């Protein structure tokens, strides 16, 4: 008979990665308990009703689109069977103050070429080569995102073998391919786009995906990788860069994972905040909740920020000094803000008039007039003030998913940057509202009916993300996607394999390799390592 507080595995954090880890383990017959500090599961992949007087007005609270969720995870956990339905989104759309507009599709190259030709015939001719370059890079990058990084520099035989296998996997790249990978990880997106295009408008269309979630402007080295990370989208039938709106909002993703796990016995407790991880000898053996309750397990999976796990839930004295230094030095700066609006009608753009549903309404509505627009916004925040002219990446999921709002209303979901990274320490409510006003004014200059159509709004900044979700610094990736925090360095040298210095404790947050966005890769890979370790122990 099972003891009521004894489990085979305990998962800390009920975000999508924690739920994925729990679901996989449950399917393997483990008795699993997922512990979530909040009153609901999902973490950033959440659909909420922030206005109590209107419980049927539902918004994507934080995460606002789905494109990186691994097809392997979707298939293994049978997420379609458990309710996951994805509506492929329309084009990336940018209207300009001069009355022109640009649409870029992931899966319609000829239509995109026609759009680009309106701004530059030369850029239209360059587009095919650029798309091929992106495709080549993504084909190399995506397998890297879905494999466990080897311990580079280790001289152990097994580690040397894994390093050799990684080198062998690059054998077909050739000198040009290796050069491309080097450029990917080291160049700024501005330098990349300047190589390919002449039109400021075309360059602007690729800029938002290059800096989303980054404490960097487009001229910062490494932003080329951020673009490629976002272009490794994995929507059924889609090409690189394809994205979708989940039925029921981003919470629909989390609910499908939850149902999949529960169907195989996974248990979940909300309002169950972990105070510390218990160790006996040198192994993780359970957790203590803030209520004082103890739960035990032979396997612990943490899906929360590494500085919470290793600096708060554990005594740093239990960990190697070098590892503690690395985790303390882990950078999670952010200048992100999320603005959720409820609209009484669709935006009526000067460039493409009309409030009736049009294709551009079903895609991504950018407020990014140039690379310099974004660079100035970043420089404002780096100098300690919220951007005078923010940029925005927005969508209207209700154009394709009518479950979120009553008839006649739409959700306008805007991810925007930048505010100072120090704003994770205080709410800055008045300044955030003023920032949102400026952003809305920018969109309204392009679609004059926007401001007058707003019937409700919610503005969330880095402080909210840290306090509500445990995202230290308000960083949506649990750590910056900079070259020194990627692959075998994520989150620390020697520990990029989803294990930790504490036997029995595994790490599956977005701060591990493959993380950053709703990918599910960390949860999947952590369980693979757990199963490998169990087999190894069984052999002994």
C-alpha positions as CSV (number, residue, x, y, z in Angstrom):
1,X,0.0,0.0,0.0
2,X,1.3,3.5,-0.9
3,X,2.0,5.9,1.8
4,X,-0.1,9.0,1.1
5,X,2.8,11.4,0.9
6,X,5.3,9.0,-0.8
7,X,5.7,9.0,-4.6
8,X,8.0,7.6,-7.2
9,X,8.5,11.1,-8.6
10,X,7.7,14.6,-7.5
11,X,7.7,17.4,-10.1
12,X,8.2,21.0,-8.9
13,X,6.3,23.4,-11.1
14,X,3.1,22.9,-13.0
15,X,4.1,24.9,-16.1
16,X,4.2,23.1,-19.5
17,X,7.6,21.5,-19.0
18,X,6.7,20.2,-15.5
19,X,3.4,18.8,-16.8
20,X,5.2,17.1,-19.7
21,X,7.8,15.5,-17.4
22,X,5.0,14.3,-15.1
23,X,3.0,13.0,-18.0
24,X,5.9,11.0,-19.5
25,X,6.7,9.5,-16.1
26,X,3.1,8.6,-15.5
27,X,3.0,6.7,-18.8
28,X,5.9,4.7,-17.5
29,X,3.9,3.6,-14.5
30,X,5.4,6.0,-12.0
31,X,3.3,7.4,-9.2
32,X,3.8,11.1,-9.9
33,X,2.9,14.3,-8.0
34,X,3.2,17.7,-9.7
35,X,3.3,20.6,-7.3
36,X,2.3,24.0,-8.4
37,X,2.6,27.1,-6.2
38,X,-0.2,29.0,-8.0
39,X,-3.9,28.3,-7.9
40,X,-3.8,26.9,-11.4
41,X,-1.5,25.0,-13.7
42,X,0.1,26.2,-16.9
43,X,2.7,28.7,-15.8
44,X,3.2,31.2,-18.7
45,X,1.1,28.9,-21.0
46,X,-2.0,30.2,-19.4
47,X,-5.5,31.5,-20.3
48,X,-7.1,33.6,-17.6
49,X,-10.1,35.9,-17.0
50,X,-8.5,39.0,-15.4
51,X,-11.8,40.9,-15.1
52,X,-14.0,39.3,-12.4
53,X,-17.1,41.0,-13.7
54,X,-16.5,39.4,-17.1
55,X,-15.5,35.8,-16.5
56,X,-16.1,34.9,-20.2
57,X,-13.5,37.4,-21.3
58,X,-10.4,35.2,-21.5
59,X,-6.9,36.2,-22.6
60,X,-3.5,34.6,-23.1
61,X,-2.0,36.0,-19.9
62,X,1.6,35.8,-20.8
63,X,2.6,33.3,-23.6
64,X,0.5,34.2,-26.6
65,X,1.3,31.8,-29.5
66,X,2.4,28.2,-30.2
67,X,5.0,27.3,-32.7
68,X,7.9,25.6,-31.0
69,X,6.1,22.7,-29.2
70,X,7.9,19.6,-30.2
71,X,6.0,17.3,-32.6
72,X,7.6,14.3,-30.7
73,X,6.0,15.5,-27.5
74,X,2.6,16.1,-29.2
75,X,2.7,12.6,-30.6
76,X,4.0,10.8,-27.5
77,X,1.5,12.3,-25.2
78,X,-1.3,12.1,-27.7
79,X,-2.1,15.8,-27.2
80,X,-4.6,16.0,-30.1
81,X,-6.6,13.1,-28.5
82,X,-6.6,15.1,-25.2
83,X,-7.9,18.3,-26.8
84,X,-5.0,20.2,-28.4
85,X,-6.2,21.9,-31.5
86,X,-4.0,24.3,-33.4
87,X,-5.2,27.0,-35.8
88,X,-2.4,28.0,-38.2
89,X,-1.9,31.8,-38.0
90,X,-1.9,34.2,-40.9
91,X,1.0,36.4,-42.2
92,X,3.4,38.6,-40.3
93,X,1.9,42.0,-41.1
94,X,3.4,45.5,-40.7
95,X,1.6,48.7,-41.7
96,X,3.7,51.8,-42.2
97,X,2.9,55.5,-41.6
98,X,3.2,56.2,-45.4
99,X,0.1,54.0,-46.0
100,X,2.0,51.0,-47.3
101,X,2.0,47.5,-45.7
102,X,4.0,44.3,-45.9
103,X,2.9,40.8,-45.4
104,X,5.3,37.9,-44.9
105,X,4.1,34.3,-45.0
106,X,5.9,31.2,-43.8
107,X,4.4,28.9,-46.4
108,X,3.7,31.2,-49.4
109,X,7.1,32.2,-50.9
110,X,5.7,33.6,-54.2
111,X,3.1,35.8,-52.4
112,X,5.8,37.0,-50.0
113,X,8.1,37.8,-52.9
114,X,5.4,40.0,-54.5
115,X,5.0,41.8,-51.2
116,X,8.7,42.4,-50.8
117,X,8.9,43.6,-54.5
118,X,6.6,46.5,-53.5
119,X,9.6,47.9,-51.5
120,X,12.6,46.6,-53.4
121,X,13.0,44.5,-56.5
122,X,16.5,43.6,-55.4
123,X,15.3,42.4,-52.0
124,X,12.6,40.3,-53.8
125,X,15.4,38.6,-55.8
126,X,17.4,38.1,-52.6
127,X,14.5,36.5,-50.7
128,X,14.9,33.0,-52.2
129,X,18.5,32.8,-51.2
130,X,17.7,34.1,-47.7
131,X,14.9,31.6,-47.3
132,X,17.3,28.8,-48.4
133,X,19.9,30.0,-46.0
134,X,17.4,30.1,-43.1
135,X,16.2,26.6,-44.1
136,X,19.7,25.2,-44.1
137,X,20.4,26.7,-40.7
138,X,17.2,25.5,-39.2
139,X,17.8,21.9,-40.5
140,X,21.1,21.9,-38.6
141,X,19.8,23.8,-35.6
142,X,16.7,21.8,-34.9
143,X,18.4,18.4,-34.4
144,X,20.8,20.2,-32.0
145,X,17.9,21.6,-30.0
146,X,16.4,18.1,-29.6
147,X,19.6,16.3,-28.4
148,X,21.3,16.2,-25.1
149,X,24.5,18.4,-25.2
150,X,27.7,16.5,-24.6
151,X,30.1,17.5,-21.8
152,X,32.5,19.4,-24.0
153,X,36.0,19.3,-22.5
154,X,35.4,16.2,-20.4
155,X,38.1,13.5,-20.8
156,X,35.8,10.6,-19.6
157,X,35.5,7.9,-22.2
158,X,31.7,8.2,-22.5
159,X,31.9,11.9,-22.8
160,X,34.6,11.8,-25.4
161,X,32.5,9.3,-27.4
162,X,29.5,11.8,-27.3
163,X,31.8,14.6,-28.3
164,X,33.0,12.6,-31.3
165,X,29.4,11.7,-32.2
166,X,28.5,15.4,-32.2
167,X,31.5,16.2,-34.4
168,X,30.5,13.4,-36.8
169,X,27.0,14.7,-37.1
170,X,28.5,17.9,-38.6
171,X,30.5,15.9,-41.2
172,X,28.2,16.9,-44.1
173,X,28.2,20.7,-43.4
174,X,31.5,21.5,-45.1
175,X,33.4,24.7,-44.6
176,X,30.5,26.9,-45.6
177,X,28.1,25.1,-43.3
178,X,30.4,25.5,-40.3
179,X,30.9,29.1,-41.2
180,X,27.1,29.6,-41.3
181,X,26.7,28.1,-37.8
182,X,29.5,30.3,-36.5
183,X,27.7,33.3,-38.0
184,X,24.4,32.2,-36.5
185,X,25.8,32.2,-32.9
186,X,27.9,35.3,-33.1
187,X,26.4,37.8,-35.5
188,X,23.8,40.5,-34.8
189,X,20.6,40.3,-36.8
190,X,21.4,43.7,-38.1
191,X,24.6,42.5,-39.7
192,X,22.8,39.4,-41.1
193,X,20.0,41.5,-42.6
194,X,22.3,44.1,-44.0
195,X,24.1,41.3,-45.9
196,X,20.9,40.3,-47.6
197,X,18.6,43.3,-48.0
198,X,18.6,47.0,-48.7
199,X,15.1,48.0,-47.7
200,X,14.6,49.2,-44.1
201,X,11.0,47.9,-44.2
202,X,12.1,44.4,-45.2
203,X,14.7,44.4,-42.4
204,X,12.1,45.6,-40.0
205,X,9.9,42.6,-40.8
206,X,12.5,40.1,-39.4
207,X,13.6,42.2,-36.4
208,X,10.9,41.4,-33.8
209,X,11.6,37.6,-33.8
210,X,15.3,38.4,-33.4
211,X,14.9,40.2,-30.1
212,X,11.8,38.8,-28.4
213,X,12.7,37.9,-24.9
214,X,16.3,39.2,-25.3
215,X,18.0,41.9,-23.3
216,X,19.5,43.1,-26.5
217,X,18.8,45.3,-29.4
218,X,19.2,44.2,-33.1
219,X,22.8,45.4,-33.3
220,X,23.9,43.2,-30.4
221,X,26.0,40.1,-31.3
222,X,24.0,36.9,-30.9
223,X,20.6,38.2,-31.9
224,X,20.9,36.2,-35.2
225,X,20.6,33.1,-33.0
226,X,17.4,34.4,-31.3
227,X,15.8,34.7,-34.8
228,X,16.7,31.1,-35.7
229,X,15.5,29.8,-32.3
230,X,12.1,31.3,-33.1
231,X,12.1,30.1,-36.7
232,X,12.5,26.4,-35.7
233,X,8.7,26.4,-35.4
234,X,7.1,23.0,-35.4
235,X,3.4,23.3,-36.4
236,X,2.0,20.3,-38.4
237,X,2.2,21.0,-42.1
238,X,4.1,24.2,-41.5
239,X,7.5,25.5,-42.6
240,X,10.2,27.1,-40.6
241,X,8.7,30.1,-38.8
242,X,5.1,28.8,-38.9
243,X,3.0,29.5,-35.8
244,X,-0.5,28.7,-34.6
245,X,-3.2,29.7,-32.1
246,X,-4.2,26.9,-29.8
247,X,-8.0,26.4,-29.2
248,X,-8.8,27.8,-25.8
249,X,-5.7,29.9,-25.8
250,X,-2.3,28.9,-24.5
251,X,-4.0,27.4,-21.5
252,X,-5.4,24.9,-24.0
253,X,-1.9,23.6,-24.5
254,X,-1.4,23.1,-20.7
255,X,-4.8,21.6,-20.3
256,X,-4.2,19.0,-23.0
257,X,-0.9,18.0,-21.3
258,X,-2.6,17.8,-17.9
259,X,-5.4,15.6,-19.3
260,X,-2.8,13.3,-20.9
261,X,-1.0,12.9,-17.6
262,X,-4.1,12.5,-15.5
263,X,-5.3,9.7,-17.8
264,X,-2.3,7.7,-16.7
265,X,-2.5,8.5,-13.0
266,X,-0.5,11.8,-12.7
267,X,-1.6,13.8,-9.7
268,X,-1.4,17.6,-9.4
269,X,-1.7,19.9,-6.4
270,X,-2.1,23.6,-6.8
271,X,-1.4,26.1,-4.0
272,X,1.5,23.7,-3.1
273,X,4.5,25.9,-2.8
274,X,7.9,24.2,-2.2
275,X,10.1,25.7,0.5
276,X,13.0,23.3,0.1
277,X,14.3,20.1,-1.4
278,X,15.1,17.3,1.0
279,X,18.3,15.4,0.7
280,X,19.4,12.3,2.6
281,X,23.0,11.4,2.3
282,X,23.9,12.8,-1.1
283,X,20.5,12.1,-2.8
284,X,17.3,14.1,-3.3
285,X,14.6,12.4,-1.3
286,X,11.6,14.7,-1.3
287,X,10.4,18.2,-0.7
288,X,9.0,20.4,2.2
289,X,6.1,22.7,1.4
290,X,5.8,26.2,2.9
291,X,3.0,24.7,5.0
292,X,5.5,22.4,6.6
293,X,4.2,19.2,4.9
294,X,6.8,16.7,3.7
295,X,6.5,14.6,0.5
296,X,9.0,12.0,-0.4
297,X,10.2,10.5,-3.7
298,X,13.2,8.8,-5.2
299,X,13.2,11.1,-8.2
300,X,12.7,14.9,-8.1
301,X,12.2,17.0,-11.3
302,X,12.4,20.7,-11.0
303,X,10.9,22.9,-13.8
304,X,11.4,26.2,-12.2
305,X,14.1,28.8,-12.6
306,X,17.5,27.4,-11.6
307,X,18.2,30.2,-9.1
308,X,15.0,29.1,-7.2
309,X,16.0,25.5,-7.3
310,X,19.6,25.6,-6.5
311,X,19.9,28.8,-4.4
312,X,16.6,28.8,-2.5
313,X,15.3,25.2,-2.3
314,X,18.8,23.8,-1.5
315,X,21.6,24.9,0.8
316,X,24.3,26.1,-1.6
317,X,26.7,24.2,0.7
318,X,25.2,20.9,-0.7
319,X,26.4,21.9,-4.2
320,X,29.9,22.2,-5.8
321,X,31.3,25.7,-5.4
322,X,31.9,26.1,-9.2
323,X,28.3,25.1,-9.9
324,X,26.9,27.6,-7.3
325,X,29.1,30.4,-8.9
326,X,27.7,29.5,-12.3
327,X,24.1,29.6,-11.1
328,X,24.6,32.9,-9.2
329,X,26.1,34.4,-12.4
330,X,23.2,33.1,-14.6
331,X,21.7,36.2,-16.4
332,X,18.0,36.6,-16.5
333,X,17.6,40.3,-17.5
334,X,14.4,41.3,-19.2
335,X,12.6,44.3,-20.6
336,X,9.4,42.5,-21.5
337,X,5.9,43.7,-21.0
338,X,2.6,42.0,-21.9
339,X,-0.4,44.1,-22.8
340,X,-3.8,42.3,-23.1
341,X,-6.6,44.3,-24.7
342,X,-10.3,43.6,-25.3
343,X,-11.5,45.3,-28.5
344,X,-15.0,46.0,-29.6
345,X,-13.9,45.8,-33.3
346,X,-11.0,44.7,-35.4
347,X,-8.2,47.3,-36.1
348,X,-9.0,49.4,-39.2
349,X,-5.5,50.0,-40.7
350,X,-5.0,52.9,-43.0
351,X,-2.9,50.7,-45.3
352,X,-5.6,48.0,-45.5
353,X,-9.0,49.6,-44.5
354,X,-11.9,47.8,-42.9
355,X,-13.0,46.3,-39.6
356,X,-14.4,43.2,-41.3
357,X,-12.2,40.1,-40.9
358,X,-9.2,40.2,-43.3
359,X,-6.3,37.8,-43.6
360,X,-3.8,40.2,-41.9
361,X,-6.0,40.2,-38.8
362,X,-5.4,36.4,-38.4
363,X,-1.6,36.8,-38.3
364,X,0.9,38.8,-36.3
365,X,0.5,42.6,-36.3
366,X,3.8,44.2,-35.8
367,X,4.7,47.7,-34.6
368,X,8.3,47.7,-35.7
369,X,8.9,50.5,-38.2
370,X,12.7,49.8,-38.6
371,X,15.6,48.2,-36.9
372,X,16.5,51.6,-35.5
373,X,13.1,51.9,-33.9
374,X,13.9,48.7,-31.9
375,X,17.4,49.8,-31.2
376,X,16.3,53.1,-29.8
377,X,13.8,51.4,-27.6
378,X,16.5,49.1,-26.2
379,X,18.9,52.0,-25.6
380,X,16.2,53.8,-23.7
381,X,15.8,50.8,-21.3
382,X,19.5,50.2,-21.0
383,X,19.8,53.8,-19.9
384,X,17.2,53.3,-17.2
385,X,14.0,54.5,-18.7
386,X,11.1,52.8,-20.4
387,X,11.2,53.1,-24.2
388,X,9.8,56.3,-25.5
389,X,8.6,54.4,-28.6
390,X,8.2,50.7,-27.8
391,X,7.9,48.1,-30.4
392,X,5.2,45.4,-30.3
393,X,4.5,41.9,-31.6
394,X,0.7,41.3,-31.5
395,X,-2.0,38.9,-32.5
396,X,-5.7,38.6,-32.4
397,X,-6.4,34.9,-31.6
398,X,-10.1,35.4,-31.5
399,X,-10.1,35.8,-35.3
400,X,-9.5,32.0,-35.5
401,X,-10.6,30.8,-32.0
402,X,-14.0,32.1,-30.9
403,X,-13.9,30.2,-27.5
404,X,-12.0,33.1,-25.9
405,X,-14.4,36.0,-26.1
406,X,-18.2,36.6,-26.5
407,X,-19.4,37.5,-30.0
408,X,-18.5,41.0,-31.0
409,X,-15.3,41.2,-28.9
410,X,-11.7,40.4,-29.7
411,X,-8.5,39.7,-27.7
412,X,-5.6,41.9,-28.9
413,X,-2.5,40.3,-27.3
414,X,0.7,42.4,-27.5
415,X,4.2,41.3,-26.4
416,X,6.3,44.4,-26.2
417,X,9.8,45.7,-25.2
418,X,11.6,47.5,-23.6
419,X,11.5,48.6,-20.0
420,X,14.5,48.7,-17.7
421,X,15.7,45.3,-16.5
422,X,15.6,46.5,-12.9
423,X,11.8,46.8,-13.1
424,X,11.5,43.2,-11.8
425,X,12.2,44.7,-8.3
426,X,9.1,47.0,-8.1
427,X,5.7,47.1,-9.8
428,X,6.2,50.4,-11.5
429,X,2.4,50.5,-12.2
430,X,2.0,54.1,-13.3
431,X,5.0,54.0,-15.5
432,X,3.9,50.7,-17.1
433,X,0.5,52.2,-17.9
434,X,2.1,55.2,-19.5
435,X,4.4,52.8,-21.5
436,X,1.3,50.9,-22.6
437,X,-0.3,54.2,-23.6
438,X,2.6,55.0,-25.9
439,X,2.5,51.6,-27.5
440,X,-1.2,51.9,-28.1
441,X,-0.7,55.3,-29.6
442,X,1.8,53.8,-32.0
443,X,-0.6,51.2,-33.2
444,X,-3.4,53.8,-33.3
445,X,-1.3,55.9,-35.7
446,X,-1.5,52.9,-38.1
447,X,-5.1,51.9,-37.3
448,X,-6.9,55.0,-36.1
449,X,-9.9,53.1,-34.5
450,X,-7.8,51.0,-32.2
451,X,-7.7,53.2,-29.1
452,X,-11.4,54.0,-29.2
453,X,-12.3,50.3,-29.6
454,X,-10.5,49.3,-26.3
455,X,-13.1,48.2,-23.7
456,X,-10.6,46.6,-21.2
457,X,-6.8,46.2,-20.8
458,X,-4.3,44.5,-18.6
459,X,-0.6,45.5,-18.4
460,X,2.0,43.1,-16.9
461,X,5.7,43.8,-16.5
462,X,8.8,42.1,-15.3
463,X,7.8,42.4,-11.6
464,X,4.5,40.5,-12.3
465,X,6.4,37.8,-14.2
466,X,8.8,37.3,-11.4
467,X,6.2,37.4,-8.6
468,X,3.4,35.5,-10.3
469,X,5.5,32.9,-12.2
470,X,8.8,32.7,-10.5
471,X,10.6,34.0,-13.7
472,X,13.6,35.7,-12.1
473,X,14.2,39.0,-13.7
474,X,11.0,38.6,-15.7
475,X,12.9,36.7,-18.3
476,X,10.5,34.6,-20.3
477,X,13.2,32.0,-21.2
478,X,14.4,31.5,-17.6
479,X,17.7,32.9,-18.8
480,X,19.0,34.9,-21.7
481,X,19.6,33.2,-25.0
482,X,23.1,34.6,-25.3
483,X,26.0,32.5,-26.8
484,X,27.6,31.9,-23.4
485,X,24.2,30.6,-22.0
486,X,23.5,28.1,-24.8
487,X,24.0,24.4,-25.6
488,X,26.6,22.8,-23.2
489,X,26.6,26.0,-21.0
490,X,22.8,25.9,-20.3
491,X,22.5,26.4,-17.3
492,X,26.1,25.5,-16.3
493,X,29.1,23.7,-17.8
494,X,28.9,20.0,-17.0
495,X,25.2,20.1,-16.2
496,X,23.5,20.7,-19.5
497,X,22.3,17.1,-19.6
498,X,19.2,17.8,-17.4
499,X,20.9,16.2,-14.4
500,X,22.1,18.2,-11.4
501,X,24.9,17.8,-8.8
502,X,22.4,16.1,-6.5
503,X,21.7,12.5,-7.6
504,X,18.0,12.0,-8.0
505,X,17.3,15.7,-8.8
506,X,16.8,16.6,-12.5
507,X,16.3,20.0,-14.1
508,X,13.6,20.6,-16.8
509,X,13.1,24.3,-16.8
510,X,13.4,26.6,-19.9
511,X,16.9,27.4,-18.6
512,X,18.0,24.0,-19.9
513,X,19.0,23.2,-23.5
514,X,16.0,23.3,-25.9
515,X,14.2,25.7,-23.6
516,X,13.1,29.2,-24.4
517,X,9.4,29.3,-25.4
518,X,6.8,26.6,-25.2
519,X,9.0,23.8,-26.6
520,X,8.5,20.9,-24.2
521,X,12.0,19.7,-24.9
522,X,13.4,20.2,-21.4
523,X,10.5,18.1,-19.8
524,X,11.0,15.4,-22.5
525,X,14.8,15.2,-22.2
526,X,14.8,15.2,-18.4
527,X,12.6,12.1,-18.4
528,X,14.9,10.4,-20.9
529,X,17.8,11.0,-18.6
530,X,15.8,9.6,-15.6
531,X,15.1,6.5,-17.6
532,X,18.7,6.1,-18.7
533,X,19.9,6.4,-15.1
534,X,17.3,3.8,-13.9
535,X,18.6,1.4,-16.5
536,X,22.2,2.0,-15.4
537,X,21.4,1.4,-11.8
538,X,19.5,-1.8,-12.6
539,X,22.6,-3.1,-14.4
540,X,24.8,-2.7,-11.3
